[in-house]
Amino acid sequence: CRCAEGFRGTYCEQAIVDGGWSDWSPWSACSVTCGTGAQTRTRTCTDPAPSNGGARCEGQKQQTQNCAGDTACPVDGSWSSWSPWSACNVTCGRGSQTRVRECDNPAAANGGKKCAGKAEEKQPCDAEQPCKGTFVSEEIVMKVLVGLLVFIVVVMSVRVFLSLTSPKKLFIVHGGEDKNS
């Protein structure tokens, strides 16, 4: 004999019961205390439980969702890139130039560590031109000395030449005759 739909057993006395889901449990605590974490909730196939060959429950028995911790996580600071070097701080002679960086990549937050190291660097620099009156290169000194020596040699040569070609000297050289008269 065949049992009516939804029953089974020798005498069709056992009702076939398909399983049904219980209510969802409360969400679990968040998996982290700061930042983004996860939390879950579950349900069981017990309302009612399947029996006498009834179907099992279909669908998920667990769900997961993102959650936020109670506080923001500490963020350690990190340096940005160095800026370009500044112009030399003088227009002549020797000076210095600087470059800077910021602790903002990211900035320290929520008790995180500040950046280690310096936010500014300096280095020496030379201006395009030497300062007038305060600095003379060796090359210029050498040129002046050579020029002065040439001048002295020329003056001395002219003096020697003039002393040899003076009228008095010519008079003696030509036998004492006065050639000017």
Contacts in CASP RR format, 6 or more apart in sequence:
PFRMAT RR
TARGET T0000
AUTHOR 0000-0000-0000
METHOD contacts of the structure
MODEL  1
CRCAEGFRGTYCEQAIVDGGWSDWSPWSACSVTCGTGAQTRTRTCTDPAP
SNGGARCEGQKQQTQNCAGDTACPVDGSWSSWSPWSACNVTCGRGSQTRV
RECDNPAAANGGKKCAGKAEEKQPCDAEQPCKGTFVSEEIVMKVLVGLLV
FIVVVMSVRVFLSLTSPKKLFIVHGGEDKNS
1 12 0 8 1.000
3 9 0 8 1.000
3 12 0 8 1.000
4 12 0 8 1.000
6 15 0 8 1.000
6 16 0 8 1.000
7 13 0 8 1.000
7 14 0 8 1.000
7 15 0 8 1.000
7 16 0 8 1.000
8 14 0 8 1.000
8 16 0 8 1.000
8 52 0 8 1.000
8 53 0 8 1.000
9 52 0 8 1.000
14 52 0 8 1.000
15 51 0 8 1.000
15 52 0 8 1.000
16 51 0 8 1.000
16 52 0 8 1.000
16 53 0 8 1.000
16 54 0 8 1.000
17 48 0 8 1.000
17 49 0 8 1.000
17 50 0 8 1.000
17 51 0 8 1.000
17 52 0 8 1.000
17 54 0 8 1.000
18 50 0 8 1.000
18 54 0 8 1.000
18 55 0 8 1.000
19 45 0 8 1.000
19 47 0 8 1.000
19 48 0 8 1.000
19 49 0 8 1.000
19 50 0 8 1.000
19 54 0 8 1.000
19 55 0 8 1.000
19 56 0 8 1.000
19 57 0 8 1.000
20 45 0 8 1.000
20 46 0 8 1.000
20 47 0 8 1.000
20 48 0 8 1.000
20 49 0 8 1.000
20 50 0 8 1.000
20 57 0 8 1.000
21 43 0 8 1.000
21 44 0 8 1.000
21 45 0 8 1.000
21 47 0 8 1.000
21 57 0 8 1.000
22 43 0 8 1.000
22 44 0 8 1.000
22 45 0 8 1.000
22 46 0 8 1.000
22 47 0 8 1.000
23 43 0 8 1.000
23 47 0 8 1.000
24 41 0 8 1.000
24 42 0 8 1.000
24 43 0 8 1.000
24 63 0 8 1.000
25 41 0 8 1.000
25 42 0 8 1.000
25 43 0 8 1.000
26 41 0 8 1.000
27 39 0 8 1.000
27 40 0 8 1.000
27 41 0 8 1.000
27 65 0 8 1.000
27 67 0 8 1.000
28 39 0 8 1.000
28 40 0 8 1.000
28 41 0 8 1.000
29 39 0 8 1.000
30 37 0 8 1.000
30 38 0 8 1.000
30 39 0 8 1.000
30 67 0 8 1.000
30 68 0 8 1.000
30 69 0 8 1.000
30 70 0 8 1.000
31 37 0 8 1.000
31 38 0 8 1.000
31 39 0 8 1.000
31 67 0 8 1.000
32 67 0 8 1.000
32 69 0 8 1.000
33 69 0 8 1.000
33 70 0 8 1.000
33 71 0 8 1.000
34 69 0 8 1.000
34 70 0 8 1.000
34 71 0 8 1.000
34 72 0 8 1.000
34 73 0 8 1.000
34 74 0 8 1.000
34 110 0 8 1.000
35 68 0 8 1.000
35 69 0 8 1.000
35 72 0 8 1.000
35 73 0 8 1.000
36 66 0 8 1.000
36 67 0 8 1.000
36 68 0 8 1.000
36 69 0 8 1.000
37 66 0 8 1.000
37 67 0 8 1.000
37 68 0 8 1.000
37 69 0 8 1.000
38 64 0 8 1.000
38 65 0 8 1.000
38 66 0 8 1.000
38 67 0 8 1.000
39 64 0 8 1.000
39 65 0 8 1.000
39 67 0 8 1.000
40 62 0 8 1.000
40 63 0 8 1.000
40 64 0 8 1.000
40 65 0 8 1.000
41 62 0 8 1.000
41 63 0 8 1.000
42 61 0 8 1.000
42 62 0 8 1.000
42 63 0 8 1.000
43 61 0 8 1.000
43 62 0 8 1.000
44 61 0 8 1.000
45 56 0 8 1.000
45 57 0 8 1.000
45 61 0 8 1.000
50 56 0 8 1.000
50 57 0 8 1.000
71 110 0 8 1.000
72 109 0 8 1.000
72 110 0 8 1.000
73 110 0 8 1.000
74 109 0 8 1.000
74 110 0 8 1.000
74 111 0 8 1.000
74 112 0 8 1.000
74 113 0 8 1.000
75 106 0 8 1.000
75 107 0 8 1.000
75 108 0 8 1.000
75 109 0 8 1.000
75 110 0 8 1.000
75 111 0 8 1.000
75 112 0 8 1.000
76 108 0 8 1.000
76 112 0 8 1.000
76 113 0 8 1.000
77 103 0 8 1.000
77 105 0 8 1.000
77 106 0 8 1.000
77 107 0 8 1.000
77 108 0 8 1.000
77 109 0 8 1.000
77 112 0 8 1.000
77 113 0 8 1.000
77 114 0 8 1.000
77 115 0 8 1.000
78 103 0 8 1.000
78 105 0 8 1.000
78 106 0 8 1.000
78 115 0 8 1.000
79 101 0 8 1.000
79 102 0 8 1.000
79 103 0 8 1.000
79 105 0 8 1.000
79 115 0 8 1.000
80 101 0 8 1.000
80 102 0 8 1.000
80 103 0 8 1.000
80 104 0 8 1.000
80 105 0 8 1.000
81 101 0 8 1.000
82 99 0 8 1.000
82 100 0 8 1.000
82 101 0 8 1.000
82 121 0 8 1.000
83 99 0 8 1.000
83 100 0 8 1.000
83 101 0 8 1.000
84 99 0 8 1.000
85 97 0 8 1.000
85 98 0 8 1.000
85 99 0 8 1.000
85 123 0 8 1.000
85 125 0 8 1.000
86 97 0 8 1.000
86 98 0 8 1.000
86 99 0 8 1.000
87 97 0 8 1.000
88 95 0 8 1.000
88 96 0 8 1.000
88 97 0 8 1.000
88 125 0 8 1.000
88 126 0 8 1.000
88 127 0 8 1.000
89 95 0 8 1.000
89 96 0 8 1.000
89 97 0 8 1.000
89 125 0 8 1.000
90 127 0 8 1.000
91 127 0 8 1.000
91 129 0 8 1.000
92 127 0 8 1.000
92 128 0 8 1.000
92 129 0 8 1.000
92 130 0 8 1.000
92 131 0 8 1.000
92 132 0 8 1.000
93 126 0 8 1.000
93 127 0 8 1.000
93 129 0 8 1.000
93 130 0 8 1.000
93 131 0 8 1.000
93 134 0 8 1.000
93 135 0 8 1.000
94 124 0 8 1.000
94 125 0 8 1.000
94 126 0 8 1.000
94 127 0 8 1.000
95 124 0 8 1.000
95 125 0 8 1.000
95 126 0 8 1.000
95 127 0 8 1.000
96 122 0 8 1.000
96 123 0 8 1.000
96 124 0 8 1.000
96 125 0 8 1.000
97 122 0 8 1.000
97 123 0 8 1.000
97 125 0 8 1.000
98 120 0 8 1.000
98 121 0 8 1.000
98 122 0 8 1.000
99 120 0 8 1.000
99 121 0 8 1.000
100 119 0 8 1.000
100 120 0 8 1.000
100 121 0 8 1.000
101 119 0 8 1.000
102 119 0 8 1.000
103 114 0 8 1.000
103 115 0 8 1.000
103 119 0 8 1.000
108 114 0 8 1.000
108 115 0 8 1.000
130 136 0 8 1.000
130 137 0 8 1.000
163 169 0 8 1.000
167 180 0 8 1.000
170 179 0 8 1.000
171 177 0 8 1.000
171 178 0 8 1.000
171 179 0 8 1.000
END
